[in-house]
Amino acid sequence: MNKKESLIQSFKKEVRRTTELTFPICVDSFANLWQYEFGTLDGLPKEVEQLIAHRAIELGLME
């Protein structure tokens, strides 16, 4: 498993445990780590964007 896959798998596990209070912190932490490791958020996999949106809707943070 390469570094990107490892980060995505860790994020998937972490985001499932979030609440409406911890979700933004989790996403921000992941985004900061991704940007640190890869220099940009451009090219962030669609599955990560979809996961963030889906979880935000589940938590009632987005419609």
ABEGO torsion letter per residue (X at the ends): XBAAAAAAAAAAAAAAABBAAAAAAAAAAAAAAAAAAAGBABGBBAAAAAAAAAAAAAAGABX
